[in-house]
Amino acid sequence: MSMNDSKELWLNLEKDIQPKAHELGRYTTQAYHDDPCALSFITSRYKFCSRILGSAKTVIEIGCGDGFGSALVAQKVPRVICTDINEGLLEENRSRMSSFSNVEFVYHDFRDKPFVEQVDGIYLVDVLEHIFQKEEESFLDNLCLSLNQHGICVIGTPNKTSEQYASVFSQEGHINLKDHAELKDLGEARFFNHFIFGMNDEVVHTGFPAMAHFQWLVGIGPRGK
């Protein structure tokens, strides 16, 4: 068979595609089974974080879950510290994600205290809505104290206006949803500069806030430093 045959060409190239198998974490696997399209939304959210934080040297993820998004951020940031309050899940991540040399998994509860070092950036995706309002002030205080003077914080959370379309499971866990105005107030109170974006599926935009399913607060320069 001649080398101008497309089948032969591809099969010859395909021999070089021999990666080590990578196991997805439990949350991501569940999403893949229940709603495969959701993985494209999740990936897009972490891609947004990676682009916003691309100039940082060290960043912290708060509420990393099974670590799916850490690989995307680690592609742009030299050091990624992934924190969570689930020690069992963190231990799974350490084993499963060991090939990512610039990612570390650390137990830390930001409701209790700041992180042991100040970093250039912090990001949290689908976390704030799970923090009770009575815990929010100390949580955000400790988050800001973990950023350096010019640090960047990226907070992604569902829009309160989209709650009516959420699953029963989501509604049970989302005990602190915010609308555009509330997220903007948070940004003004906590950072010297802030920007609000909307997101629908994979698309980040600056459109009509009430029609955004997901929303972003990008805060720069924590107040009180």
PyMOL CGO cylinders between C-alpha atoms (Angstrom):
from pymol import cmd
from pymol.cgo import CYLINDER

trace = [
    CYLINDER, 0.00, 0.00, 0.00, 1.43, 3.38, -1.03, 0.3, 1, 1, 1, 1, 1, 1,
    CYLINDER, 1.43, 3.38, -1.03, 2.00, 6.25, 1.42, 0.3, 1, 1, 1, 1, 1, 1,
    CYLINDER, 2.00, 6.25, 1.42, -0.57, 8.39, -0.41, 0.3, 1, 1, 1, 1, 1, 1,
    CYLINDER, -0.57, 8.39, -0.41, -3.24, 6.18, 1.12, 0.3, 1, 1, 1, 1, 1, 1,
    CYLINDER, -3.24, 6.18, 1.12, -5.02, 8.08, 3.91, 0.3, 1, 1, 1, 1, 1, 1,
    CYLINDER, -5.02, 8.08, 3.91, -5.73, 5.00, 6.00, 0.3, 1, 1, 1, 1, 1, 1,
    CYLINDER, -5.73, 5.00, 6.00, -2.10, 3.91, 5.94, 0.3, 1, 1, 1, 1, 1, 1,
    CYLINDER, -2.10, 3.91, 5.94, -0.95, 7.44, 6.75, 0.3, 1, 1, 1, 1, 1, 1,
    CYLINDER, -0.95, 7.44, 6.75, -3.21, 7.73, 9.78, 0.3, 1, 1, 1, 1, 1, 1,
    CYLINDER, -3.21, 7.73, 9.78, -2.49, 4.26, 11.17, 0.3, 1, 1, 1, 1, 1, 1,
    CYLINDER, -2.49, 4.26, 11.17, 1.22, 4.98, 10.85, 0.3, 1, 1, 1, 1, 1, 1,
    CYLINDER, 1.22, 4.98, 10.85, 0.83, 8.25, 12.79, 0.3, 1, 1, 1, 1, 1, 1,
    CYLINDER, 0.83, 8.25, 12.79, -1.51, 6.68, 15.32, 0.3, 1, 1, 1, 1, 1, 1,
    CYLINDER, -1.51, 6.68, 15.32, 1.21, 4.32, 16.52, 0.3, 1, 1, 1, 1, 1, 1,
    CYLINDER, 1.21, 4.32, 16.52, 2.84, 7.27, 18.32, 0.3, 1, 1, 1, 1, 1, 1,
    CYLINDER, 2.84, 7.27, 18.32, -0.28, 7.95, 20.38, 0.3, 1, 1, 1, 1, 1, 1,
    CYLINDER, -0.28, 7.95, 20.38, 0.44, 5.73, 23.38, 0.3, 1, 1, 1, 1, 1, 1,
    CYLINDER, 0.44, 5.73, 23.38, -0.22, 7.78, 26.53, 0.3, 1, 1, 1, 1, 1, 1,
    CYLINDER, -0.22, 7.78, 26.53, -0.42, 6.31, 29.98, 0.3, 1, 1, 1, 1, 1, 1,
    CYLINDER, -0.42, 6.31, 29.98, -4.07, 5.81, 30.93, 0.3, 1, 1, 1, 1, 1, 1,
    CYLINDER, -4.07, 5.81, 30.93, -5.47, 8.54, 33.18, 0.3, 1, 1, 1, 1, 1, 1,
    CYLINDER, -5.47, 8.54, 33.18, -8.40, 7.88, 35.50, 0.3, 1, 1, 1, 1, 1, 1,
    CYLINDER, -8.40, 7.88, 35.50, -10.94, 10.65, 35.99, 0.3, 1, 1, 1, 1, 1, 1,
    CYLINDER, -10.94, 10.65, 35.99, -12.03, 11.52, 39.52, 0.3, 1, 1, 1, 1, 1, 1,
    CYLINDER, -12.03, 11.52, 39.52, -15.36, 10.53, 41.00, 0.3, 1, 1, 1, 1, 1, 1,
    CYLINDER, -15.36, 10.53, 41.00, -17.11, 13.88, 40.45, 0.3, 1, 1, 1, 1, 1, 1,
    CYLINDER, -17.11, 13.88, 40.45, -16.01, 14.17, 36.84, 0.3, 1, 1, 1, 1, 1, 1,
    CYLINDER, -16.01, 14.17, 36.84, -16.88, 10.54, 36.12, 0.3, 1, 1, 1, 1, 1, 1,
    CYLINDER, -16.88, 10.54, 36.12, -20.36, 11.06, 37.54, 0.3, 1, 1, 1, 1, 1, 1,
    CYLINDER, -20.36, 11.06, 37.54, -20.82, 14.14, 35.37, 0.3, 1, 1, 1, 1, 1, 1,
    CYLINDER, -20.82, 14.14, 35.37, -19.65, 12.20, 32.30, 0.3, 1, 1, 1, 1, 1, 1,
    CYLINDER, -19.65, 12.20, 32.30, -22.27, 9.52, 32.92, 0.3, 1, 1, 1, 1, 1, 1,
    CYLINDER, -22.27, 9.52, 32.92, -25.13, 11.86, 33.87, 0.3, 1, 1, 1, 1, 1, 1,
    CYLINDER, -25.13, 11.86, 33.87, -24.55, 14.77, 31.48, 0.3, 1, 1, 1, 1, 1, 1,
    CYLINDER, -24.55, 14.77, 31.48, -21.49, 14.49, 29.19, 0.3, 1, 1, 1, 1, 1, 1,
    CYLINDER, -21.49, 14.49, 29.19, -22.05, 18.01, 27.82, 0.3, 1, 1, 1, 1, 1, 1,
    CYLINDER, -22.05, 18.01, 27.82, -21.47, 19.35, 31.33, 0.3, 1, 1, 1, 1, 1, 1,
    CYLINDER, -21.47, 19.35, 31.33, -17.79, 18.48, 30.98, 0.3, 1, 1, 1, 1, 1, 1,
    CYLINDER, -17.79, 18.48, 30.98, -17.44, 21.07, 28.22, 0.3, 1, 1, 1, 1, 1, 1,
    CYLINDER, -17.44, 21.07, 28.22, -18.94, 23.71, 30.53, 0.3, 1, 1, 1, 1, 1, 1,
    CYLINDER, -18.94, 23.71, 30.53, -16.64, 22.71, 33.41, 0.3, 1, 1, 1, 1, 1, 1,
    CYLINDER, -16.64, 22.71, 33.41, -13.59, 22.71, 31.14, 0.3, 1, 1, 1, 1, 1, 1,
    CYLINDER, -13.59, 22.71, 31.14, -14.47, 26.18, 29.81, 0.3, 1, 1, 1, 1, 1, 1,
    CYLINDER, -14.47, 26.18, 29.81, -14.76, 27.55, 33.34, 0.3, 1, 1, 1, 1, 1, 1,
    CYLINDER, -14.76, 27.55, 33.34, -11.30, 26.35, 34.27, 0.3, 1, 1, 1, 1, 1, 1,
    CYLINDER, -11.30, 26.35, 34.27, -9.89, 27.56, 30.97, 0.3, 1, 1, 1, 1, 1, 1,
    CYLINDER, -9.89, 27.56, 30.97, -11.20, 31.02, 31.86, 0.3, 1, 1, 1, 1, 1, 1,
    CYLINDER, -11.20, 31.02, 31.86, -9.40, 30.83, 35.22, 0.3, 1, 1, 1, 1, 1, 1,
    CYLINDER, -9.40, 30.83, 35.22, -6.18, 29.70, 33.55, 0.3, 1, 1, 1, 1, 1, 1,
    CYLINDER, -6.18, 29.70, 33.55, -6.22, 32.67, 31.16, 0.3, 1, 1, 1, 1, 1, 1,
    CYLINDER, -6.22, 32.67, 31.16, -7.01, 35.26, 33.83, 0.3, 1, 1, 1, 1, 1, 1,
    CYLINDER, -7.01, 35.26, 33.83, -4.31, 33.87, 36.14, 0.3, 1, 1, 1, 1, 1, 1,
    CYLINDER, -4.31, 33.87, 36.14, -1.76, 33.16, 33.42, 0.3, 1, 1, 1, 1, 1, 1,
    CYLINDER, -1.76, 33.16, 33.42, 0.74, 35.75, 34.66, 0.3, 1, 1, 1, 1, 1, 1,
    CYLINDER, 0.74, 35.75, 34.66, 0.77, 34.40, 38.23, 0.3, 1, 1, 1, 1, 1, 1,
    CYLINDER, 0.77, 34.40, 38.23, 3.60, 32.29, 39.63, 0.3, 1, 1, 1, 1, 1, 1,
    CYLINDER, 3.60, 32.29, 39.63, 1.66, 30.56, 42.41, 0.3, 1, 1, 1, 1, 1, 1,
    CYLINDER, 1.66, 30.56, 42.41, -2.11, 30.20, 42.74, 0.3, 1, 1, 1, 1, 1, 1,
    CYLINDER, -2.11, 30.20, 42.74, -4.50, 28.45, 45.11, 0.3, 1, 1, 1, 1, 1, 1,
    CYLINDER, -4.50, 28.45, 45.11, -7.68, 26.68, 44.14, 0.3, 1, 1, 1, 1, 1, 1,
    CYLINDER, -7.68, 26.68, 44.14, -10.29, 26.64, 46.90, 0.3, 1, 1, 1, 1, 1, 1,
    CYLINDER, -10.29, 26.64, 46.90, -12.56, 23.61, 46.72, 0.3, 1, 1, 1, 1, 1, 1,
    CYLINDER, -12.56, 23.61, 46.72, -10.70, 21.61, 44.09, 0.3, 1, 1, 1, 1, 1, 1,
    CYLINDER, -10.70, 21.61, 44.09, -12.95, 18.56, 44.29, 0.3, 1, 1, 1, 1, 1, 1,
    CYLINDER, -12.95, 18.56, 44.29, -11.47, 15.70, 42.28, 0.3, 1, 1, 1, 1, 1, 1,
    CYLINDER, -11.47, 15.70, 42.28, -8.85, 17.96, 40.70, 0.3, 1, 1, 1, 1, 1, 1,
    CYLINDER, -8.85, 17.96, 40.70, -10.18, 17.88, 37.15, 0.3, 1, 1, 1, 1, 1, 1,
    CYLINDER, -10.18, 17.88, 37.15, -9.63, 21.58, 36.56, 0.3, 1, 1, 1, 1, 1, 1,
    CYLINDER, -9.63, 21.58, 36.56, -6.17, 21.74, 38.10, 0.3, 1, 1, 1, 1, 1, 1,
    CYLINDER, -6.17, 21.74, 38.10, -4.52, 20.36, 34.96, 0.3, 1, 1, 1, 1, 1, 1,
    CYLINDER, -4.52, 20.36, 34.96, -5.93, 23.22, 32.87, 0.3, 1, 1, 1, 1, 1, 1,
    CYLINDER, -5.93, 23.22, 32.87, -4.68, 25.89, 35.25, 0.3, 1, 1, 1, 1, 1, 1,
    CYLINDER, -4.68, 25.89, 35.25, -1.34, 24.11, 35.70, 0.3, 1, 1, 1, 1, 1, 1,
    CYLINDER, -1.34, 24.11, 35.70, -0.77, 24.40, 31.95, 0.3, 1, 1, 1, 1, 1, 1,
    CYLINDER, -0.77, 24.40, 31.95, -0.48, 28.20, 32.38, 0.3, 1, 1, 1, 1, 1, 1,
    CYLINDER, -0.48, 28.20, 32.38, 0.68, 28.63, 35.99, 0.3, 1, 1, 1, 1, 1, 1,
    CYLINDER, 0.68, 28.63, 35.99, 3.99, 27.26, 37.33, 0.3, 1, 1, 1, 1, 1, 1,
    CYLINDER, 3.99, 27.26, 37.33, 2.64, 26.23, 40.75, 0.3, 1, 1, 1, 1, 1, 1,
    CYLINDER, 2.64, 26.23, 40.75, -0.95, 25.29, 41.60, 0.3, 1, 1, 1, 1, 1, 1,
    CYLINDER, -0.95, 25.29, 41.60, -1.96, 24.55, 45.21, 0.3, 1, 1, 1, 1, 1, 1,
    CYLINDER, -1.96, 24.55, 45.21, -5.29, 22.73, 45.25, 0.3, 1, 1, 1, 1, 1, 1,
    CYLINDER, -5.29, 22.73, 45.25, -7.14, 22.88, 48.56, 0.3, 1, 1, 1, 1, 1, 1,
    CYLINDER, -7.14, 22.88, 48.56, -10.28, 21.18, 49.79, 0.3, 1, 1, 1, 1, 1, 1,
    CYLINDER, -10.28, 21.18, 49.79, -11.98, 20.14, 53.05, 0.3, 1, 1, 1, 1, 1, 1,
    CYLINDER, -11.98, 20.14, 53.05, -12.32, 16.49, 51.97, 0.3, 1, 1, 1, 1, 1, 1,
    CYLINDER, -12.32, 16.49, 51.97, -9.09, 14.78, 53.04, 0.3, 1, 1, 1, 1, 1, 1,
    CYLINDER, -9.09, 14.78, 53.04, -10.12, 11.43, 51.55, 0.3, 1, 1, 1, 1, 1, 1,
    CYLINDER, -10.12, 11.43, 51.55, -10.67, 12.97, 48.15, 0.3, 1, 1, 1, 1, 1, 1,
    CYLINDER, -10.67, 12.97, 48.15, -7.39, 14.88, 48.37, 0.3, 1, 1, 1, 1, 1, 1,
    CYLINDER, -7.39, 14.88, 48.37, -5.56, 11.62, 49.02, 0.3, 1, 1, 1, 1, 1, 1,
    CYLINDER, -5.56, 11.62, 49.02, -7.17, 10.10, 45.93, 0.3, 1, 1, 1, 1, 1, 1,
    CYLINDER, -7.17, 10.10, 45.93, -6.08, 13.16, 43.93, 0.3, 1, 1, 1, 1, 1, 1,
    CYLINDER, -6.08, 13.16, 43.93, -2.48, 12.91, 45.12, 0.3, 1, 1, 1, 1, 1, 1,
    CYLINDER, -2.48, 12.91, 45.12, -2.28, 9.37, 43.79, 0.3, 1, 1, 1, 1, 1, 1,
    CYLINDER, -2.28, 9.37, 43.79, -4.27, 9.84, 40.60, 0.3, 1, 1, 1, 1, 1, 1,
    CYLINDER, -4.27, 9.84, 40.60, -2.77, 13.20, 39.62, 0.3, 1, 1, 1, 1, 1, 1,
    CYLINDER, -2.77, 13.20, 39.62, 0.84, 12.43, 40.53, 0.3, 1, 1, 1, 1, 1, 1,
    CYLINDER, 0.84, 12.43, 40.53, 2.06, 12.95, 36.96, 0.3, 1, 1, 1, 1, 1, 1,
    CYLINDER, 2.06, 12.95, 36.96, 1.27, 16.69, 37.22, 0.3, 1, 1, 1, 1, 1, 1,
    CYLINDER, 1.27, 16.69, 37.22, 4.48, 17.81, 38.90, 0.3, 1, 1, 1, 1, 1, 1,
    CYLINDER, 4.48, 17.81, 38.90, 3.43, 21.44, 39.48, 0.3, 1, 1, 1, 1, 1, 1,
    CYLINDER, 3.43, 21.44, 39.48, 0.15, 20.59, 41.22, 0.3, 1, 1, 1, 1, 1, 1,
    CYLINDER, 0.15, 20.59, 41.22, -0.10, 19.86, 44.94, 0.3, 1, 1, 1, 1, 1, 1,
    CYLINDER, -0.10, 19.86, 44.94, -3.12, 18.90, 47.02, 0.3, 1, 1, 1, 1, 1, 1,
    CYLINDER, -3.12, 18.90, 47.02, -3.40, 20.37, 50.51, 0.3, 1, 1, 1, 1, 1, 1,
    CYLINDER, -3.40, 20.37, 50.51, -6.10, 20.25, 53.15, 0.3, 1, 1, 1, 1, 1, 1,
    CYLINDER, -6.10, 20.25, 53.15, -7.19, 23.73, 54.20, 0.3, 1, 1, 1, 1, 1, 1,
    CYLINDER, -7.19, 23.73, 54.20, -10.43, 25.22, 55.53, 0.3, 1, 1, 1, 1, 1, 1,
    CYLINDER, -10.43, 25.22, 55.53, -10.67, 28.90, 54.63, 0.3, 1, 1, 1, 1, 1, 1,
    CYLINDER, -10.67, 28.90, 54.63, -13.54, 29.37, 57.05, 0.3, 1, 1, 1, 1, 1, 1,
    CYLINDER, -13.54, 29.37, 57.05, -11.03, 28.95, 59.89, 0.3, 1, 1, 1, 1, 1, 1,
    CYLINDER, -11.03, 28.95, 59.89, -7.82, 30.74, 58.87, 0.3, 1, 1, 1, 1, 1, 1,
    CYLINDER, -7.82, 30.74, 58.87, -5.76, 32.13, 55.97, 0.3, 1, 1, 1, 1, 1, 1,
    CYLINDER, -5.76, 32.13, 55.97, -3.39, 29.92, 54.04, 0.3, 1, 1, 1, 1, 1, 1,
    CYLINDER, -3.39, 29.92, 54.04, 0.17, 29.57, 55.36, 0.3, 1, 1, 1, 1, 1, 1,
    CYLINDER, 0.17, 29.57, 55.36, 1.56, 31.73, 52.53, 0.3, 1, 1, 1, 1, 1, 1,
    CYLINDER, 1.56, 31.73, 52.53, 0.36, 34.62, 50.41, 0.3, 1, 1, 1, 1, 1, 1,
    CYLINDER, 0.36, 34.62, 50.41, 0.03, 33.87, 46.71, 0.3, 1, 1, 1, 1, 1, 1,
    CYLINDER, 0.03, 33.87, 46.71, -0.44, 35.71, 43.42, 0.3, 1, 1, 1, 1, 1, 1,
    CYLINDER, -0.44, 35.71, 43.42, -3.88, 34.36, 42.66, 0.3, 1, 1, 1, 1, 1, 1,
    CYLINDER, -3.88, 34.36, 42.66, -6.83, 32.42, 44.06, 0.3, 1, 1, 1, 1, 1, 1,
    CYLINDER, -6.83, 32.42, 44.06, -9.66, 30.84, 42.14, 0.3, 1, 1, 1, 1, 1, 1,
    CYLINDER, -9.66, 30.84, 42.14, -12.82, 29.04, 43.23, 0.3, 1, 1, 1, 1, 1, 1,
    CYLINDER, -12.82, 29.04, 43.23, -15.30, 27.50, 40.83, 0.3, 1, 1, 1, 1, 1, 1,
    CYLINDER, -15.30, 27.50, 40.83, -18.74, 26.43, 42.11, 0.3, 1, 1, 1, 1, 1, 1,
    CYLINDER, -18.74, 26.43, 42.11, -17.76, 26.92, 45.76, 0.3, 1, 1, 1, 1, 1, 1,
    CYLINDER, -17.76, 26.92, 45.76, -19.19, 30.19, 47.09, 0.3, 1, 1, 1, 1, 1, 1,
    CYLINDER, -19.19, 30.19, 47.09, -22.78, 29.01, 46.70, 0.3, 1, 1, 1, 1, 1, 1,
    CYLINDER, -22.78, 29.01, 46.70, -22.03, 26.16, 49.13, 0.3, 1, 1, 1, 1, 1, 1,
    CYLINDER, -22.03, 26.16, 49.13, -20.83, 28.47, 51.93, 0.3, 1, 1, 1, 1, 1, 1,
    CYLINDER, -20.83, 28.47, 51.93, -23.51, 29.44, 54.46, 0.3, 1, 1, 1, 1, 1, 1,
    CYLINDER, -23.51, 29.44, 54.46, -23.99, 33.21, 54.76, 0.3, 1, 1, 1, 1, 1, 1,
    CYLINDER, -23.99, 33.21, 54.76, -22.99, 33.14, 58.44, 0.3, 1, 1, 1, 1, 1, 1,
    CYLINDER, -22.99, 33.14, 58.44, -19.63, 31.62, 57.34, 0.3, 1, 1, 1, 1, 1, 1,
    CYLINDER, -19.63, 31.62, 57.34, -19.09, 33.90, 54.35, 0.3, 1, 1, 1, 1, 1, 1,
    CYLINDER, -19.09, 33.90, 54.35, -17.42, 36.84, 56.11, 0.3, 1, 1, 1, 1, 1, 1,
    CYLINDER, -17.42, 36.84, 56.11, -14.67, 34.81, 57.75, 0.3, 1, 1, 1, 1, 1, 1,
    CYLINDER, -14.67, 34.81, 57.75, -14.26, 32.74, 54.58, 0.3, 1, 1, 1, 1, 1, 1,
    CYLINDER, -14.26, 32.74, 54.58, -13.70, 35.85, 52.45, 0.3, 1, 1, 1, 1, 1, 1,
    CYLINDER, -13.70, 35.85, 52.45, -11.53, 37.49, 55.11, 0.3, 1, 1, 1, 1, 1, 1,
    CYLINDER, -11.53, 37.49, 55.11, -9.18, 34.51, 55.09, 0.3, 1, 1, 1, 1, 1, 1,
    CYLINDER, -9.18, 34.51, 55.09, -9.24, 34.32, 51.29, 0.3, 1, 1, 1, 1, 1, 1,
    CYLINDER, -9.24, 34.32, 51.29, -8.16, 37.97, 50.99, 0.3, 1, 1, 1, 1, 1, 1,
    CYLINDER, -8.16, 37.97, 50.99, -5.46, 37.54, 53.65, 0.3, 1, 1, 1, 1, 1, 1,
    CYLINDER, -5.46, 37.54, 53.65, -4.02, 34.70, 51.54, 0.3, 1, 1, 1, 1, 1, 1,
    CYLINDER, -4.02, 34.70, 51.54, -3.45, 37.00, 48.55, 0.3, 1, 1, 1, 1, 1, 1,
    CYLINDER, -3.45, 37.00, 48.55, -0.48, 39.29, 48.10, 0.3, 1, 1, 1, 1, 1, 1,
    CYLINDER, -0.48, 39.29, 48.10, -0.96, 43.05, 47.68, 0.3, 1, 1, 1, 1, 1, 1,
    CYLINDER, -0.96, 43.05, 47.68, -1.73, 42.90, 43.96, 0.3, 1, 1, 1, 1, 1, 1,
    CYLINDER, -1.73, 42.90, 43.96, -3.25, 39.41, 43.98, 0.3, 1, 1, 1, 1, 1, 1,
    CYLINDER, -3.25, 39.41, 43.98, -6.05, 38.33, 41.66, 0.3, 1, 1, 1, 1, 1, 1,
    CYLINDER, -6.05, 38.33, 41.66, -9.12, 36.42, 42.79, 0.3, 1, 1, 1, 1, 1, 1,
    CYLINDER, -9.12, 36.42, 42.79, -11.46, 34.63, 40.36, 0.3, 1, 1, 1, 1, 1, 1,
    CYLINDER, -11.46, 34.63, 40.36, -14.83, 33.54, 41.77, 0.3, 1, 1, 1, 1, 1, 1,
    CYLINDER, -14.83, 33.54, 41.77, -17.24, 31.59, 39.59, 0.3, 1, 1, 1, 1, 1, 1,
    CYLINDER, -17.24, 31.59, 39.59, -20.75, 30.87, 40.86, 0.3, 1, 1, 1, 1, 1, 1,
    CYLINDER, -20.75, 30.87, 40.86, -24.21, 30.16, 39.44, 0.3, 1, 1, 1, 1, 1, 1,
    CYLINDER, -24.21, 30.16, 39.44, -26.55, 33.09, 39.03, 0.3, 1, 1, 1, 1, 1, 1,
    CYLINDER, -26.55, 33.09, 39.03, -29.45, 33.25, 41.47, 0.3, 1, 1, 1, 1, 1, 1,
    CYLINDER, -29.45, 33.25, 41.47, -31.74, 33.99, 38.53, 0.3, 1, 1, 1, 1, 1, 1,
    CYLINDER, -31.74, 33.99, 38.53, -31.03, 30.54, 37.08, 0.3, 1, 1, 1, 1, 1, 1,
    CYLINDER, -31.03, 30.54, 37.08, -31.97, 28.62, 40.24, 0.3, 1, 1, 1, 1, 1, 1,
    CYLINDER, -31.97, 28.62, 40.24, -35.39, 27.70, 38.82, 0.3, 1, 1, 1, 1, 1, 1,
    CYLINDER, -35.39, 27.70, 38.82, -33.65, 25.56, 36.19, 0.3, 1, 1, 1, 1, 1, 1,
    CYLINDER, -33.65, 25.56, 36.19, -31.31, 23.73, 38.59, 0.3, 1, 1, 1, 1, 1, 1,
    CYLINDER, -31.31, 23.73, 38.59, -31.64, 20.08, 39.55, 0.3, 1, 1, 1, 1, 1, 1,
    CYLINDER, -31.64, 20.08, 39.55, -32.99, 19.07, 42.95, 0.3, 1, 1, 1, 1, 1, 1,
    CYLINDER, -32.99, 19.07, 42.95, -29.47, 17.98, 43.94, 0.3, 1, 1, 1, 1, 1, 1,
    CYLINDER, -29.47, 17.98, 43.94, -28.07, 21.41, 43.03, 0.3, 1, 1, 1, 1, 1, 1,
    CYLINDER, -28.07, 21.41, 43.03, -30.84, 23.26, 44.83, 0.3, 1, 1, 1, 1, 1, 1,
    CYLINDER, -30.84, 23.26, 44.83, -30.15, 21.32, 48.03, 0.3, 1, 1, 1, 1, 1, 1,
    CYLINDER, -30.15, 21.32, 48.03, -26.46, 22.25, 47.94, 0.3, 1, 1, 1, 1, 1, 1,
    CYLINDER, -26.46, 22.25, 47.94, -26.76, 25.85, 46.70, 0.3, 1, 1, 1, 1, 1, 1,
    CYLINDER, -26.76, 25.85, 46.70, -27.51, 27.61, 49.96, 0.3, 1, 1, 1, 1, 1, 1,
    CYLINDER, -27.51, 27.61, 49.96, -25.84, 30.95, 49.14, 0.3, 1, 1, 1, 1, 1, 1,
    CYLINDER, -25.84, 30.95, 49.14, -26.62, 31.93, 45.56, 0.3, 1, 1, 1, 1, 1, 1,
    CYLINDER, -26.62, 31.93, 45.56, -26.03, 35.52, 44.47, 0.3, 1, 1, 1, 1, 1, 1,
    CYLINDER, -26.03, 35.52, 44.47, -27.40, 37.64, 41.67, 0.3, 1, 1, 1, 1, 1, 1,
    CYLINDER, -27.40, 37.64, 41.67, -25.37, 40.14, 39.66, 0.3, 1, 1, 1, 1, 1, 1,
    CYLINDER, -25.37, 40.14, 39.66, -25.89, 43.03, 42.10, 0.3, 1, 1, 1, 1, 1, 1,
    CYLINDER, -25.89, 43.03, 42.10, -24.90, 40.97, 45.14, 0.3, 1, 1, 1, 1, 1, 1,
    CYLINDER, -24.90, 40.97, 45.14, -21.76, 39.68, 43.45, 0.3, 1, 1, 1, 1, 1, 1,
    CYLINDER, -21.76, 39.68, 43.45, -20.88, 43.23, 42.40, 0.3, 1, 1, 1, 1, 1, 1,
    CYLINDER, -20.88, 43.23, 42.40, -21.31, 44.44, 45.99, 0.3, 1, 1, 1, 1, 1, 1,
    CYLINDER, -21.31, 44.44, 45.99, -18.98, 41.67, 47.15, 0.3, 1, 1, 1, 1, 1, 1,
    CYLINDER, -18.98, 41.67, 47.15, -16.38, 42.78, 44.62, 0.3, 1, 1, 1, 1, 1, 1,
    CYLINDER, -16.38, 42.78, 44.62, -16.59, 46.43, 45.67, 0.3, 1, 1, 1, 1, 1, 1,
    CYLINDER, -16.59, 46.43, 45.67, -16.29, 45.57, 49.36, 0.3, 1, 1, 1, 1, 1, 1,
    CYLINDER, -16.29, 45.57, 49.36, -13.35, 43.17, 49.02, 0.3, 1, 1, 1, 1, 1, 1,
    CYLINDER, -13.35, 43.17, 49.02, -11.15, 44.43, 46.16, 0.3, 1, 1, 1, 1, 1, 1,
    CYLINDER, -11.15, 44.43, 46.16, -9.75, 47.73, 44.92, 0.3, 1, 1, 1, 1, 1, 1,
    CYLINDER, -9.75, 47.73, 44.92, -10.70, 46.77, 41.36, 0.3, 1, 1, 1, 1, 1, 1,
    CYLINDER, -10.70, 46.77, 41.36, -13.19, 44.19, 40.16, 0.3, 1, 1, 1, 1, 1, 1,
    CYLINDER, -13.19, 44.19, 40.16, -14.94, 43.02, 37.01, 0.3, 1, 1, 1, 1, 1, 1,
    CYLINDER, -14.94, 43.02, 37.01, -18.15, 41.03, 36.53, 0.3, 1, 1, 1, 1, 1, 1,
    CYLINDER, -18.15, 41.03, 36.53, -18.74, 38.65, 33.62, 0.3, 1, 1, 1, 1, 1, 1,
    CYLINDER, -18.74, 38.65, 33.62, -21.60, 36.38, 32.67, 0.3, 1, 1, 1, 1, 1, 1,
    CYLINDER, -21.60, 36.38, 32.67, -21.31, 32.89, 31.21, 0.3, 1, 1, 1, 1, 1, 1,
    CYLINDER, -21.31, 32.89, 31.21, -23.73, 30.67, 29.32, 0.3, 1, 1, 1, 1, 1, 1,
    CYLINDER, -23.73, 30.67, 29.32, -22.49, 27.17, 28.52, 0.3, 1, 1, 1, 1, 1, 1,
    CYLINDER, -22.49, 27.17, 28.52, -18.92, 27.73, 27.21, 0.3, 1, 1, 1, 1, 1, 1,
    CYLINDER, -18.92, 27.73, 27.21, -19.32, 31.44, 26.37, 0.3, 1, 1, 1, 1, 1, 1,
    CYLINDER, -19.32, 31.44, 26.37, -18.10, 34.25, 28.65, 0.3, 1, 1, 1, 1, 1, 1,
    CYLINDER, -18.10, 34.25, 28.65, -19.82, 37.57, 27.95, 0.3, 1, 1, 1, 1, 1, 1,
    CYLINDER, -19.82, 37.57, 27.95, -20.87, 40.98, 29.24, 0.3, 1, 1, 1, 1, 1, 1,
    CYLINDER, -20.87, 40.98, 29.24, -24.51, 40.63, 28.28, 0.3, 1, 1, 1, 1, 1, 1,
    CYLINDER, -24.51, 40.63, 28.28, -27.70, 41.21, 30.26, 0.3, 1, 1, 1, 1, 1, 1,
    CYLINDER, -27.70, 41.21, 30.26, -26.83, 39.92, 33.76, 0.3, 1, 1, 1, 1, 1, 1,
    CYLINDER, -26.83, 39.92, 33.76, -30.16, 38.29, 34.61, 0.3, 1, 1, 1, 1, 1, 1,
    CYLINDER, -30.16, 38.29, 34.61, -29.87, 36.01, 31.58, 0.3, 1, 1, 1, 1, 1, 1,
    CYLINDER, -29.87, 36.01, 31.58, -26.44, 34.65, 32.53, 0.3, 1, 1, 1, 1, 1, 1,
    CYLINDER, -26.44, 34.65, 32.53, -26.63, 31.13, 33.93, 0.3, 1, 1, 1, 1, 1, 1,
    CYLINDER, -26.63, 31.13, 33.93, -23.18, 31.44, 35.52, 0.3, 1, 1, 1, 1, 1, 1,
    CYLINDER, -23.18, 31.44, 35.52, -21.26, 34.54, 36.61, 0.3, 1, 1, 1, 1, 1, 1,
    CYLINDER, -21.26, 34.54, 36.61, -17.70, 35.56, 37.39, 0.3, 1, 1, 1, 1, 1, 1,
    CYLINDER, -17.70, 35.56, 37.39, -16.18, 38.04, 39.78, 0.3, 1, 1, 1, 1, 1, 1,
    CYLINDER, -16.18, 38.04, 39.78, -12.56, 38.92, 39.03, 0.3, 1, 1, 1, 1, 1, 1,
    CYLINDER, -12.56, 38.92, 39.03, -11.14, 40.92, 41.94, 0.3, 1, 1, 1, 1, 1, 1,
    CYLINDER, -11.14, 40.92, 41.94, -7.71, 42.57, 41.90, 0.3, 1, 1, 1, 1, 1, 1,
    CYLINDER, -7.71, 42.57, 41.90, -5.92, 43.91, 44.97, 0.3, 1, 1, 1, 1, 1, 1,
    CYLINDER, -5.92, 43.91, 44.97, -7.61, 42.71, 48.16, 0.3, 1, 1, 1, 1, 1, 1,
    CYLINDER, -7.61, 42.71, 48.16, -8.70, 45.49, 50.49, 0.3, 1, 1, 1, 1, 1, 1,
    CYLINDER, -8.70, 45.49, 50.49, -7.26, 45.71, 53.98, 0.3, 1, 1, 1, 1, 1, 1,
    CYLINDER, -7.26, 45.71, 53.98, -3.65, 45.00, 52.97, 0.3, 1, 1, 1, 1, 1, 1,
]
cmd.load_cgo(trace, "trace")
